[in-house]
Amino acid sequence: RIYDEIGYWGVTARQFVNDLKALGDITHINLHINSPGGDVFDGIAIFNALKHHGAAITVHIDGLAASMASVIA
């Protein structure tokens, strides 16, 4: 889930990537987003981590996916 700003004050790329790795070897990700967006650099890192993960991804916009969150979606 990305339910906060992206970056220092919310969901950081480091935190997200560590959480993604902790899931282990999975084939499908349901990503839920409710975020006003945030830091471009952390957002691109999150996007690329998901892109290169290899699992199929279904994105659910639970409220808002603005700015950088829309790029990740």
Backbone as a printed PyTorch tensor [residue, N CA C, xyz], in Angstrom:
tensor([[[  0.8320,  -1.1900,   0.0000],
         [  0.0000,   0.0000,   0.0000],
         [  0.8750,   1.2520,   0.0000]],

        [[  0.4500,   2.2230,  -0.7510],
         [  1.0380,   3.5550,  -0.6740],
         [ -0.0920,   4.4630,  -0.2070]],

        [[ -0.1090,   4.7170,   1.0850],
         [ -1.1800,   5.5020,   1.7050],
         [ -0.6010,   6.7320,   2.4000]],

        [[  0.2650,   7.4430,   1.7270],
         [  0.9080,   8.6150,   2.3100],
         [  1.6190,   9.3500,   1.1870]],

        [[  2.2800,  10.4390,   1.5490],
         [  3.1450,  11.1140,   0.5830],
         [  4.2710,  10.1690,   0.1870]],

        [[  4.8090,  10.3830,  -0.9890],
         [  5.9600,   9.6180,  -1.4440],
         [  7.1980,  10.4330,  -1.1330]],

        [[  8.1160,   9.8360,  -0.3890],
         [  9.3540,  10.5170,  -0.0440],
         [  9.5720,  10.6070,   1.4510]],

        [[ 10.4190,  11.5180,   1.8410],
         [ 10.9240,  11.6410,   3.2110],
         [  9.8360,  11.6850,   4.2700]],

        [[  8.7490,  12.3730,   4.0230],
         [  7.6970,  12.5400,   5.0240],
         [  6.6540,  11.4340,   4.9820]],

        [[  6.8160,  10.4530,   4.1220],
         [  5.8220,   9.3910,   3.9880],
         [  6.4660,   8.0650,   3.6300]],

        [[  6.1200,   7.5400,   2.4650],
         [  6.6350,   6.2650,   1.9960],
         [  7.9090,   6.5220,   1.1950]],

        [[  9.0450,   6.1010,   1.7320],
         [ 10.3110,   6.2860,   1.0220],
         [ 10.5600,   5.1120,   0.0850]],

        [[ 11.4010,   5.3430,  -0.8990],
         [ 11.7750,   4.2740,  -1.8170],
         [ 12.4730,   3.1530,  -1.0530]],

        [[ 13.3310,   3.4850,  -0.1300],
         [ 14.0530,   2.4730,   0.6460],
         [ 13.0690,   1.5730,   1.4020]],

        [[ 12.1180,   2.1980,   2.0650],
         [ 11.1160,   1.4480,   2.8200],
         [ 10.2890,   0.5520,   1.8870]],

        [[  9.8420,   1.1220,   0.7720],
         [  8.9980,   0.3780,  -0.1620],
         [  9.7560,  -0.8120,  -0.7450]],

        [[ 10.9890,  -0.6010,  -1.1720],
         [ 11.7830,  -1.6810,  -1.7710],
         [ 12.0590,  -2.7730,  -0.7330]],

        [[ 12.3610,  -2.3880,   0.4930],
         [ 12.5730,  -3.3910,   1.5450],
         [ 11.3060,  -4.2010,   1.7940]],

        [[ 10.1540,  -3.5300,   1.8210],
         [  8.8810,  -4.2280,   2.0030],
         [  8.5820,  -5.1520,   0.8220]],

        [[  8.9150,  -4.7030,  -0.3680],
         [  8.7050,  -5.5090,  -1.5710],
         [  9.5690,  -6.7700,  -1.5280]],

        [[ 10.8260,  -6.6230,  -1.1390],
         [ 11.7290,  -7.7820,  -1.0180],
         [ 11.2440,  -8.7550,   0.0460]],

        [[ 10.6650,  -8.2360,   1.1190],
         [ 10.1880,  -9.0860,   2.2210],
         [  9.0260,  -9.9800,   1.7970]],

        [[  8.3470,  -9.6230,   0.7160],
         [  7.2470, -10.4490,   0.2310],
         [  7.7260, -11.7810,  -0.3340]],

        [[  8.9840, -11.8390,  -0.6870],
         [  9.5370, -13.0730,  -1.2370],
         [  9.1760, -13.2520,  -2.6980]],

        [[  9.1680, -14.5130,  -3.1210],
         [  8.9200, -14.8550,  -4.5200],
         [  7.4150, -14.9660,  -4.7520]],

        [[  6.8220, -13.8860,  -5.2380],
         [  5.3850, -13.8660,  -5.5000],
         [  5.1430, -13.6160,  -6.9840]],

        [[  3.9590, -13.9840,  -7.4490],
         [  3.6610, -13.8280,  -8.8740],
         [  2.6550, -12.7270,  -9.1550]],

        [[  1.9960, -12.2110,  -8.1050],
         [  1.0040, -11.1600,  -8.3190],
         [  1.0290, -10.1710,  -7.1600]],

        [[  0.9410,  -8.8890,  -7.4910],
         [  0.9050,  -7.8140,  -6.4920],
         [ -0.3750,  -7.0150,  -6.6870]],

        [[ -1.1190,  -6.8200,  -5.6170],
         [ -2.2390,  -5.8820,  -5.5980],
         [ -1.7420,  -4.6350,  -4.8930]],

        [[ -1.5140,  -3.5710,  -5.6400],
         [ -0.9900,  -2.3250,  -5.0800],
         [ -2.1470,  -1.3560,  -4.8740]],

        [[ -2.3820,  -0.9700,  -3.6340],
         [ -3.4400,  -0.0150,  -3.2920],
         [ -2.8010,   1.3520,  -3.0560]],

        [[ -3.3580,   2.3750,  -3.6930],
         [ -2.7910,   3.7200,  -3.6100],
         [ -3.8430,   4.7180,  -3.1330]],

        [[ -3.4240,   5.5520,  -2.1940],
         [ -4.1730,   6.7330,  -1.7660],
         [ -3.1140,   7.7560,  -1.3600]],

        [[ -2.6590,   8.5290,  -2.3320],
         [ -1.5000,   9.3900,  -2.1100],
         [ -1.6050,  10.6880,  -2.9070]],

        [[ -1.1720,  11.8010,  -2.2850],
         [ -1.1340,  13.0650,  -3.0100],
         [  0.1020,  13.1960,  -3.8900]],

        [[  0.9400,  12.1730,  -3.9120],
         [  2.1770,  12.2360,  -4.6880],
         [  3.3410,  12.5640,  -3.7970]],

        [[  4.3540,  13.1780,  -4.3590],
         [  5.5120,  13.5300,  -3.5460],
         [  6.7940,  13.6050,  -4.3470]],

        [[  7.8510,  13.1430,  -3.7390],
         [  9.2060,  13.2690,  -4.2660],
         [  9.3910,  12.4700,  -5.5620]],

        [[  9.8750,  13.1270,  -6.5920],
         [ 10.0610,  12.4940,  -7.8980],
         [ 11.1090,  11.3900,  -7.8320]],

        [[ 12.2040,  11.6110,  -7.1360],
         [ 13.2930,  10.6330,  -7.1090],
         [ 12.8630,   9.3480,  -6.4050]],

        [[ 12.1900,   9.4560,  -5.2610],
         [ 11.6860,   8.2630,  -4.5820],
         [ 10.6020,   7.5950,  -5.4280]],

        [[  9.7560,   8.3880,  -6.0530],
         [  8.6930,   7.8430,  -6.8820],
         [  9.2170,   7.0430,  -8.0570]],

        [[ 10.2260,   7.5510,  -8.7290],
         [ 10.8220,   6.8260,  -9.8580],
         [ 11.4760,   5.5390,  -9.3760]],

        [[ 12.1230,   5.5740,  -8.2180],
         [ 12.7360,   4.3590,  -7.6680],
         [ 11.6720,   3.3110,  -7.3420]],

        [[ 10.5430,   3.7340,  -6.7790],
         [  9.4390,   2.8130,  -6.4820],
         [  8.8800,   2.2390,  -7.7860]],

        [[  8.6440,   3.1020,  -8.7620],
         [  8.1500,   2.6690, -10.0720],
         [  9.0720,   1.6140, -10.6740]],

        [[ 10.3710,   1.8820, -10.6740],
         [ 11.3320,   0.9500, -11.2700],
         [ 11.4260,  -0.3580, -10.4920]],

        [[ 11.3100,  -0.3050,  -9.1660],
         [ 11.3240,  -1.5330,  -8.3620],
         [ 10.1440,  -2.4220,  -8.7380]],

        [[  8.9800,  -1.8110,  -8.9120],
         [  7.8010,  -2.5800,  -9.3150],
         [  7.9500,  -3.1030, -10.7430]],

        [[  8.4320,  -2.2650, -11.6260],
         [  8.5970,  -2.6280, -13.0340],
         [  9.5270,  -3.8310, -13.2020]],

        [[ 10.5810,  -3.8760, -12.4050],
         [ 11.5820,  -4.9330, -12.5470],
         [ 11.3390,  -6.1200, -11.6200]],

        [[ 10.2770,  -6.0890, -10.8500],
         [ 10.0130,  -7.1710,  -9.9020],
         [  9.6950,  -8.4880, -10.5990]],

        [[  8.9300,  -8.4430, -11.6520],
         [  8.5820,  -9.6520, -12.3820],
         [  7.1830, -10.1630, -12.1020]],

        [[  6.5610,  -9.7020, -11.0360],
         [  5.1890, -10.1110, -10.7170],
         [  4.2010,  -9.3170, -11.5490]],

        [[  3.0450,  -9.9110, -11.8010],
         [  1.9440,  -9.1670, -12.4070],
         [  1.4300,  -8.1880, -11.3460]],

        [[  1.0480,  -6.9960, -11.7600],
         [  0.6340,  -5.9690, -10.8060],
         [ -0.7480,  -5.4480, -11.1780]],

        [[ -1.6330,  -5.4280, -10.1860],
         [ -2.9350,  -4.8000, -10.3230],
         [ -2.9520,  -3.6090,  -9.3810]],

        [[ -3.2430,  -2.4370,  -9.9220],
         [ -3.2600,  -1.2170,  -9.1170],
         [ -4.7040,  -0.8380,  -8.8010]],

        [[ -4.9450,  -0.5420,  -7.5260],
         [ -6.2590,  -0.1010,  -7.0670],
         [ -6.1080,   1.3140,  -6.5140]],

        [[ -6.8170,   2.2720,  -7.0750],
         [ -6.8030,   3.6390,  -6.5600],
         [ -7.9280,   3.7220,  -5.5320]],

        [[ -7.5670,   3.7300,  -4.2670],
         [ -8.5490,   3.7060,  -3.1880],
         [ -9.0600,   5.0920,  -2.8170]],

        [[ -8.3920,   6.1150,  -3.2660],
         [ -8.8300,   7.4760,  -2.9480],
         [ -8.2560,   8.4390,  -3.9630]],

        [[ -6.9600,   8.6260,  -3.9110],
         [ -6.2740,   9.6020,  -4.7460],
         [ -4.9400,   9.0480,  -5.1980]],

        [[ -4.5970,   9.2780,  -6.4490],
         [ -3.2760,   8.9640,  -6.9760],
         [ -2.8370,  10.1660,  -7.7880]],

        [[ -2.3710,  11.1940,  -7.0800],
         [ -1.9970,  12.4360,  -7.7390],
         [ -0.4910,  12.4960,  -7.9550]],

        [[ -0.0960,  13.3260,  -8.8880],
         [  1.2910,  13.6540,  -9.1130],
         [  2.1380,  12.3780,  -9.2730]],

        [[  3.1540,  12.1960,  -8.4540],
         [  4.0540,  11.0540,  -8.5740],
         [  3.3370,   9.7420,  -8.3430]],

        [[  2.2980,   9.7290,  -7.5300],
         [  1.5310,   8.4940,  -7.2980],
         [  0.8350,   8.0480,  -8.5870]],

        [[  0.4460,   8.9920,  -9.4260],
         [ -0.1990,   8.6210, -10.6890],
         [  0.8170,   7.9960, -11.6370]],

        [[  2.0570,   8.4170, -11.5780],
         [  3.1020,   7.8100, -12.4020],
         [  3.3220,   6.3660, -11.9660]],

        [[  3.3680,   6.1290, -10.6640],
         [  3.5360,   4.7630, -10.1570],
         [  2.3470,   3.9140, -10.5700]],

        [[  1.1580,   4.4630, -10.4740],
         [ -0.0470,   3.7130, -10.8890],
         [  0.0190,   3.3620, -12.3610]]])
